[in-house]
Amino acid sequence: MDYNIAPIMEAALRIILGLRFLYSGVSNIIRWPHAIGTAREVFPAGAPFFGFMAVVLMTAGGLGLTLGVQTQLSAVMIAVFILPTFVIHVRWRRLFPAMVADLTRTVTDDDLRPQMQFIGKHAIHAHDVGWQDNFVFLVTALYFAVRAHTAFALDNLLY
């Protein structure tokens, strides 16, 4: 028996990537104006515009990938969103150790100090691996930007 599951796996990868960014986009809509604060890290002068655009790119790109509609454009939207995130991860990775040390010093309760250090280590670790995760997302999005039509995509019904 020769089962070719590659199209199924490719579709699953596209859908999972799409859902990941759709969820993040919707989460940012719910937590608005959080996206503006994050955008301010990279674009201080145009934070409201870039925060709004980030949410649009995540939500529309994620929905498009999930459904397989305008797959190439949707993948490019995700890639464009991801690029500035590398700056954010580098910045926070550089700032967190000093912030954690300052906060830990201000905690006077000896029982809470280890908890603060634990939380700080996890925040630092999140940015250590966050840029790596985003690199995987970027390469995957670029794959779909080049690949275009995939199995089980609505694009196949439209073209």
Contacts in CASP RR format, 6 or more apart in sequence:
PFRMAT RR
TARGET T0000
AUTHOR 0000-0000-0000
METHOD contacts of the structure
MODEL  1
MDYNIAPIMEAALRIILGLRFLYSGVSNIIRWPHAIGTAREVFPAGAPFF
GFMAVVLMTAGGLGLTLGVQTQLSAVMIAVFILPTFVIHVRWRRLFPAMV
ADLTRTVTDDDLRPQMQFIGKHAIHAHDVGWQDNFVFLVTALYFAVRAHT
AFALDNLLY
7 150 0 8 1.000
7 151 0 8 1.000
7 152 0 8 1.000
8 151 0 8 1.000
8 152 0 8 1.000
10 147 0 8 1.000
10 150 0 8 1.000
10 151 0 8 1.000
11 150 0 8 1.000
11 151 0 8 1.000
11 152 0 8 1.000
11 153 0 8 1.000
13 140 0 8 1.000
14 65 0 8 1.000
14 66 0 8 1.000
14 68 0 8 1.000
14 71 0 8 1.000
14 144 0 8 1.000
14 150 0 8 1.000
14 153 0 8 1.000
15 65 0 8 1.000
15 66 0 8 1.000
15 152 0 8 1.000
17 62 0 8 1.000
17 65 0 8 1.000
17 78 0 8 1.000
17 137 0 8 1.000
17 140 0 8 1.000
17 141 0 8 1.000
17 144 0 8 1.000
18 61 0 8 1.000
18 62 0 8 1.000
18 63 0 8 1.000
18 64 0 8 1.000
18 65 0 8 1.000
18 66 0 8 1.000
18 74 0 8 1.000
18 78 0 8 1.000
19 62 0 8 1.000
19 66 0 8 1.000
20 62 0 8 1.000
20 137 0 8 1.000
21 58 0 8 1.000
21 59 0 8 1.000
21 61 0 8 1.000
21 62 0 8 1.000
21 65 0 8 1.000
21 78 0 8 1.000
21 81 0 8 1.000
21 137 0 8 1.000
22 58 0 8 1.000
22 59 0 8 1.000
22 61 0 8 1.000
22 62 0 8 1.000
22 63 0 8 1.000
22 65 0 8 1.000
22 66 0 8 1.000
24 58 0 8 1.000
25 55 0 8 1.000
25 58 0 8 1.000
25 59 0 8 1.000
25 62 0 8 1.000
26 59 0 8 1.000
28 34 0 8 1.000
28 35 0 8 1.000
28 54 0 8 1.000
28 55 0 8 1.000
28 58 0 8 1.000
29 55 0 8 1.000
29 59 0 8 1.000
32 55 0 8 1.000
33 48 0 8 1.000
35 51 0 8 1.000
35 52 0 8 1.000
35 54 0 8 1.000
35 55 0 8 1.000
36 47 0 8 1.000
36 48 0 8 1.000
36 51 0 8 1.000
36 52 0 8 1.000
37 47 0 8 1.000
37 51 0 8 1.000
38 51 0 8 1.000
38 54 0 8 1.000
38 88 0 8 1.000
39 46 0 8 1.000
39 47 0 8 1.000
39 48 0 8 1.000
39 50 0 8 1.000
39 51 0 8 1.000
39 54 0 8 1.000
40 47 0 8 1.000
41 87 0 8 1.000
41 88 0 8 1.000
41 91 0 8 1.000
41 92 0 8 1.000
42 50 0 8 1.000
42 84 0 8 1.000
42 87 0 8 1.000
42 88 0 8 1.000
43 49 0 8 1.000
43 50 0 8 1.000
43 84 0 8 1.000
50 84 0 8 1.000
54 81 0 8 1.000
54 84 0 8 1.000
57 77 0 8 1.000
57 78 0 8 1.000
57 80 0 8 1.000
57 81 0 8 1.000
58 78 0 8 1.000
58 81 0 8 1.000
60 74 0 8 1.000
60 77 0 8 1.000
61 73 0 8 1.000
61 74 0 8 1.000
61 75 0 8 1.000
61 77 0 8 1.000
61 78 0 8 1.000
62 74 0 8 1.000
62 77 0 8 1.000
62 78 0 8 1.000
63 69 0 8 1.000
63 74 0 8 1.000
64 70 0 8 1.000
64 71 0 8 1.000
64 74 0 8 1.000
65 71 0 8 1.000
65 74 0 8 1.000
65 75 0 8 1.000
65 78 0 8 1.000
65 141 0 8 1.000
65 144 0 8 1.000
67 153 0 8 1.000
67 154 0 8 1.000
68 74 0 8 1.000
68 150 0 8 1.000
68 153 0 8 1.000
68 154 0 8 1.000
68 155 0 8 1.000
69 153 0 8 1.000
69 154 0 8 1.000
69 155 0 8 1.000
69 158 0 8 1.000
70 155 0 8 1.000
71 144 0 8 1.000
71 147 0 8 1.000
71 148 0 8 1.000
71 149 0 8 1.000
71 150 0 8 1.000
71 153 0 8 1.000
71 155 0 8 1.000
72 144 0 8 1.000
72 145 0 8 1.000
72 146 0 8 1.000
72 148 0 8 1.000
74 144 0 8 1.000
75 141 0 8 1.000
75 142 0 8 1.000
75 143 0 8 1.000
75 144 0 8 1.000
75 145 0 8 1.000
76 141 0 8 1.000
76 145 0 8 1.000
78 137 0 8 1.000
78 141 0 8 1.000
79 138 0 8 1.000
79 141 0 8 1.000
79 142 0 8 1.000
79 145 0 8 1.000
82 134 0 8 1.000
82 137 0 8 1.000
82 138 0 8 1.000
82 141 0 8 1.000
83 138 0 8 1.000
85 131 0 8 1.000
85 134 0 8 1.000
86 131 0 8 1.000
86 134 0 8 1.000
86 135 0 8 1.000
89 127 0 8 1.000
89 130 0 8 1.000
89 131 0 8 1.000
89 134 0 8 1.000
90 131 0 8 1.000
92 123 0 8 1.000
92 127 0 8 1.000
93 124 0 8 1.000
93 127 0 8 1.000
93 128 0 8 1.000
93 131 0 8 1.000
96 120 0 8 1.000
96 123 0 8 1.000
96 124 0 8 1.000
96 127 0 8 1.000
97 124 0 8 1.000
100 116 0 8 1.000
100 117 0 8 1.000
100 120 0 8 1.000
100 121 0 8 1.000
100 123 0 8 1.000
100 124 0 8 1.000
103 116 0 8 1.000
103 120 0 8 1.000
104 113 0 8 1.000
104 116 0 8 1.000
104 117 0 8 1.000
107 113 0 8 1.000
107 116 0 8 1.000
144 150 0 8 1.000
148 155 0 8 1.000
149 155 0 8 1.000
149 156 0 8 1.000
149 159 0 8 1.000
END
